[in-house]
Amino acid sequence: MTIRRASGTWKGPTVREIAALANVGPATVDRVLNNRHGVREKTRQRVLGALDKLSQERSEIESPLSVRLFCESGETFNAAMAAATAEVNRSVPGASIEAHYVTTSQLEPSAFGRRIEHDGSEADGVVVVAREHPAINRAIRKLRSVGMPVVCLTTDLPSSRRSTYVGNDQYAAGSVAALLIGNGLPKERNNILIVMSVPFRCQQEREMGFRRVLRSDFPYLKIEERVISDDRPETTCEQLIRFFESNDHPAAIYNVAGANRGVAKALETVGKAGETVFVGHELTNNSRALLESGVMDYVISHDFAGELTAAVRWIRDNLNGSTAEPPHSQILVHTRYNCGL
């Protein structure tokens, strides 16, 4: 990181500068700063966050921390991560995140690995959301070999020798899913279907936790088999409809992957949406709508912006000599009654 000298005088941010960073109008900033009514609390906090960020940046002597985010996931998760990135850039002082997103169905791992290695080398730190793949692990190891701090977010890549992991205990998240489904079904033999996609470690850990709790607490419930999707709603829907046509309908579906809309569409198509316990992950605009409609019963999620903020702060602390492991983030369970974004 480069250092710049503080000027002899400091001038606070203007209303227009705050408005531009918070993505609101100057009149809204004026109402917040003068504590007037008529502003939603979420907007008020965004304005105050922008004010704090600008004020601290102008009083600090260090240049902004440059962080590169490389995210591979489904379109909905990528959109949620993009919103989190924008929030962190608005609210965290001294942080500048530049993000690169690729959808799972279109990823070419070798090219993605080269992008991580090349672009990541130009930053102060790197954050990665990606599947397990030798090319991606190799790129991270090369960055680590030159001292670059690399944080794995949401899904871990321990074989890459990354610096640390920030996110849920995914094994515990899968255990929570099993408890929700087990308690939601009658105490009799029933089948459960698991939907997975490509080899994300978070999905594998969720499945392990899920299976453990079923074995220990609900032995009469059996996992029928796994359907492997590509995290696209259209193809996931088609795969599930074909599965339903040739198999008994499961009492519950646990989607450890993306494309909750595809699972929901398949259930609606075969007329089973109202009688199937459906649990998935990641609270987004789409999964919120599915909860509100009653198609999904539970969404297990986490604080996207909070975790990304923790990753950025860990990188900053690491550059200053700290190596403490961050704690797991809180597992959040959402129903139709507490799914506001």
C-alpha positions in Angstrom: 0.0 0.0 0.0 1.2 3.5 -0.8 1.2 6.3 1.8 0.1 9.9 1.1 0.8 12.8 3.5 -2.2 14.5 5.1 -2.8 18.0 4.1 -2.6 20.9 6.5 -6.3 21.4 6.5 -9.3 19.1 6.2 -12.7 19.9 4.8 -15.7 17.6 5.5 -17.6 16.0 2.6 -20.3 18.1 0.9 -23.9 17.1 0.7 -23.5 16.3 -3.0 -20.5 14.0 -2.3 -22.4 12.2 0.4 -25.5 11.9 -1.9 -23.4 10.5 -4.7 -21.8 7.8 -2.5 -25.0 6.8 -0.8 -26.9 6.8 -4.2 -29.6 9.2 -2.9 -30.6 12.7 -3.6 -29.1 15.8 -1.9 -32.5 16.6 -0.3 -32.4 13.2 1.4 -28.9 13.8 2.7 -30.1 17.2 4.0 -33.0 15.6 5.9 -30.8 13.0 7.5 -28.1 15.5 8.5 -30.7 17.8 10.1 -32.6 14.8 11.7 -35.8 15.5 9.8 -38.6 13.0 9.3 -39.6 11.3 6.1 -36.5 9.1 5.5 -36.6 5.3 5.9 -34.2 3.9 8.5 -32.3 1.8 6.0 -31.7 4.9 3.8 -30.8 7.0 6.9 -28.1 4.4 7.8 -26.8 4.4 4.3 -26.4 8.1 4.3 -24.7 8.1 7.7 -22.4 5.3 6.6 -21.4 7.3 3.5 -20.7 10.4 5.7 -18.6 8.3 8.1 -16.6 6.7 5.3 -15.9 10.0 3.5 -15.0 11.8 6.8 -12.6 9.0 7.9 -10.9 8.7 4.5 -10.2 12.5 4.5 -8.7 12.4 7.9 -6.5 9.2 7.4 -3.1 9.3 5.8 -3.3 5.9 4.1 -4.6 5.5 0.6 -7.7 3.3 0.1 -7.2 -0.4 0.5 -7.5 -2.0 -2.9 -9.3 -5.4 -2.8 -10.2 -7.6 -5.7 -13.3 -9.9 -5.5 -13.6 -12.9 -7.8 -17.0 -14.5 -7.5 -18.3 -17.6 -9.3 -21.9 -18.5 -8.6 -25.4 -18.4 -10.0 -26.8 -15.2 -11.3 -28.9 -14.5 -8.2 -26.0 -15.0 -5.8 -23.8 -12.8 -8.0 -26.4 -10.1 -7.9 -26.6 -10.2 -4.1 -22.8 -10.1 -3.8 -22.7 -7.1 -6.2 -25.2 -5.3 -4.0 -23.0 -6.2 -0.9 -19.9 -4.9 -2.7 -21.7 -1.6 -3.5 -22.7 -1.3 0.2 -19.2 -2.0 1.5 -17.7 0.5 -1.0 -20.2 3.1 0.3 -19.8 2.4 4.0 -16.4 1.0 4.9 -13.7 3.8 5.3 -10.6 3.3 3.3 -11.9 0.3 1.2 -12.2 0.0 -2.5 -13.4 -3.3 -3.9 -13.3 -4.1 -7.6 -15.3 -7.2 -8.5 -15.3 -9.8 -11.2 -18.3 -12.1 -11.5 -18.8 -15.3 -13.6 -21.9 -17.5 -13.6 -21.4 -21.1 -12.7 -22.8 -22.5 -15.9 -20.4 -20.4 -18.0 -17.2 -20.8 -15.9 -14.0 -22.0 -17.6 -11.9 -22.8 -14.5 -8.5 -22.3 -16.1 -9.4 -18.9 -17.5 -10.9 -17.9 -14.1 -7.7 -19.0 -12.3 -5.6 -16.9 -14.7 -7.8 -13.9 -14.0 -7.4 -14.4 -10.2 -3.6 -14.6 -10.5 -3.2 -11.7 -12.9 -5.7 -9.2 -11.6 -5.2 -10.2 -8.0 -1.5 -9.4 -8.1 -2.4 -5.8 -8.7 -4.4 -5.4 -5.4 -3.6 -5.2 -1.7 -5.7 -8.3 -1.0 -8.0 -10.8 -2.7 -11.4 -12.3 -1.9 -12.6 -15.5 -3.7 -15.9 -17.2 -4.0 -15.3 -20.3 -6.1 -15.6 -24.1 -6.6 -12.9 -26.6 -5.8 -10.7 -26.9 -8.9 -7.0 -27.4 -9.4 -6.6 -24.3 -11.6 -8.3 -22.1 -9.0 -6.3 -23.5 -6.1 -3.1 -23.1 -8.1 -3.8 -19.4 -8.8 -4.4 -18.7 -5.1 -1.3 -20.6 -4.1 0.7 -18.4 -6.4 -0.7 -15.2 -4.9 0.1 -16.5 -1.4 3.6 -17.4 -2.4 4.3 -13.6 -2.9 2.6 -12.7 0.4 -0.8 -11.6 -1.0 -3.6 -12.1 1.6 -6.4 -14.2 0.1 -9.7 -14.7 1.8 -12.2 -17.4 0.8 -15.8 -16.2 1.3 -18.9 -18.3 1.8 -17.2 -21.5 0.5 -13.8 -22.6 1.6 -10.8 -23.7 -0.5 -8.3 -25.1 2.2 -6.3 -26.9 -0.4 -5.4 -23.6 -2.0 -3.5 -22.6 1.1 -5.6 -19.4 1.3 -5.0 -17.0 4.2 -8.4 -17.5 5.9 -12.1 -18.3 5.5 -14.9 -15.9 6.2 -18.5 -17.2 6.3 -20.9 -19.7 7.9 -20.0 -23.0 9.4 -21.6 -24.8 6.5 -21.7 -28.1 8.2 -23.8 -26.5 10.9 -26.0 -24.8 8.3 -26.7 -28.3 6.8 -27.5 -29.6 10.2 -30.0 -26.7 10.7 -31.7 -27.7 7.4 -32.1 -31.3 8.6 -33.6 -30.1 11.8 -36.1 -27.9 10.1 -37.2 -30.6 7.6 -37.3 -33.3 10.3 -39.5 -31.2 12.5 -41.7 -30.3 9.6 -42.5 -33.8 8.5 -44.6 -36.5 10.3 -42.7 -39.1 12.3 -43.0 -41.8 9.7 -40.9 -43.1 6.8 -40.5 -40.5 4.1 -38.0 -39.7 1.3 -36.0 -36.5 0.9 -34.4 -35.2 -2.3 -31.1 -33.3 -2.3 -30.3 -30.8 -5.1 -26.6 -30.0 -5.7 -24.5 -28.4 -8.4 -20.8 -28.3 -9.1 -18.2 -29.1 -6.4 -18.5 -26.1 -4.1 -17.1 -27.1 -0.7 -20.0 -25.3 1.0 -22.4 -27.6 -0.7 -20.5 -30.7 0.3 -20.3 -29.6 3.9 -24.0 -28.8 4.0 -24.8 -32.2 2.8 -22.5 -33.9 5.4 -24.2 -31.9 8.2 -27.6 -32.7 6.8 -27.0 -36.4 6.6 -25.5 -36.5 10.1 -28.6 -35.0 11.7 -31.0 -37.2 9.7 -29.1 -40.3 10.9 -29.0 -39.3 14.6 -32.4 -37.5 15.0 -34.6 -38.7 12.2 -33.6 -42.2 11.2 -36.9 -42.9 9.5 -36.3 -40.2 6.9 -34.2 -41.3 4.0 -32.3 -39.4 1.3 -33.7 -40.7 -2.0 -30.8 -39.5 -4.1 -29.1 -36.4 -5.4 -30.1 -34.3 -8.5 -27.1 -32.4 -9.9 -28.0 -29.1 -11.4 -26.0 -26.3 -13.1 -27.4 -23.5 -10.9 -29.7 -22.3 -13.7 -33.4 -22.1 -13.0 -34.5 -23.4 -16.4 -32.4 -26.5 -16.5 -32.9 -27.3 -12.8 -36.7 -27.2 -13.4 -36.4 -29.5 -16.4 -34.2 -32.0 -14.5 -36.6 -32.1 -11.5 -39.7 -32.6 -13.6 -38.0 -35.6 -15.3 -37.1 -36.9 -11.9 -40.6 -36.5 -10.6 -42.0 -38.4 -13.7 -39.9 -41.5 -13.0 -39.8 -41.5 -9.2 -42.1 -41.2 -6.2 -42.5 -37.6 -5.2 -40.3 -36.7 -2.1 -41.8 -35.3 1.0 -39.1 -32.7 1.2 -36.4 -31.1 -1.0 -33.2 -29.7 0.3 -31.5 -27.5 -2.2 -27.8 -26.9 -1.1 -27.1 -25.1 -4.4 -28.6 -22.2 -6.3 -31.6 -21.9 -8.7 -34.3 -22.0 -6.0 -36.6 -20.6 -8.7 -36.0 -23.7 -10.8 -37.0 -26.0 -7.9 -40.0 -23.9 -7.1 -41.1 -23.9 -10.8 -40.9 -27.7 -10.9 -42.9 -28.1 -7.8 -45.6 -25.8 -9.1 -45.6 -27.5 -12.5 -46.4 -31.0 -11.0 -48.8 -29.5 -8.4 -46.8 -30.3 -5.4 -45.7 -26.9 -4.2 -48.2 -26.8 -1.3 -47.3 -30.2 0.2 -43.5 -30.4 -0.2 -41.2 -29.1 2.6 -38.7 -27.0 0.6 -35.6 -25.6 2.3 -32.8 -23.8 0.4 -30.0 -21.3 0.9 -29.3 -17.6 0.4 -31.9 -14.9 1.0 -32.2 -12.9 -2.2 -35.1 -11.0 -3.9 -36.0 -14.3 -5.6 -36.0 -16.5 -2.5 -37.8 -13.9 -0.5 -40.6 -13.9 -3.1 -40.7 -17.7 -2.9 -41.0 -17.6 0.9 -43.7 -15.0 0.7 -45.7 -17.1 -1.8 -45.4 -20.2 0.4 -43.5 -22.3 -2.1 -40.3 -22.2 0.1 -40.6 -23.0 3.8 -37.2 -21.9 5.0 -34.2 -20.1 3.6 -30.9 -20.5 5.5 -28.7 -17.5 4.8 -26.1 -15.1 6.1 -25.2 -11.4 6.0 -23.5 -10.8 2.6 -22.4 -7.3 3.3 -21.3 -8.1 6.9 -19.2 -11.0 5.7 -17.6 -9.0 2.9 -16.9 -6.2 5.4 -15.2 -8.7 7.7 -13.1 -10.0 4.9 -11.9 -6.5 3.9 -11.1 -5.7 7.5 -9.2 -9.0 8.0 -7.1 -8.1 4.9 -6.3 -4.7 6.4 -5.4 -6.2 9.8 -3.3 -8.9 8.1 -1.3 -6.3 6.2 -0.7 -4.6 9.6 0.6 -7.9 11.1 -2.5 -9.6 12.6 -3.0 -13.3 11.8 -6.0 -14.1 14.0 -8.7 -16.4 12.5 -12.1 -14.7 12.1 -15.0 -16.4 13.8 -17.8 -18.0 11.8 -20.6 -15.7 10.8 -24.1 -16.1 12.2 -26.4 -18.6 10.5 -29.7 -16.9 9.7 -33.0 -18.7 9.2 -35.8 -16.9 7.3 -39.5 -17.7 6.9 -42.2 -15.8 5.2 -42.6 -13.8 8.4 -39.0 -12.5 8.7 -37.7 -12.3 5.1 -37.4 -8.6 4.6 -34.3 -7.5 2.7 
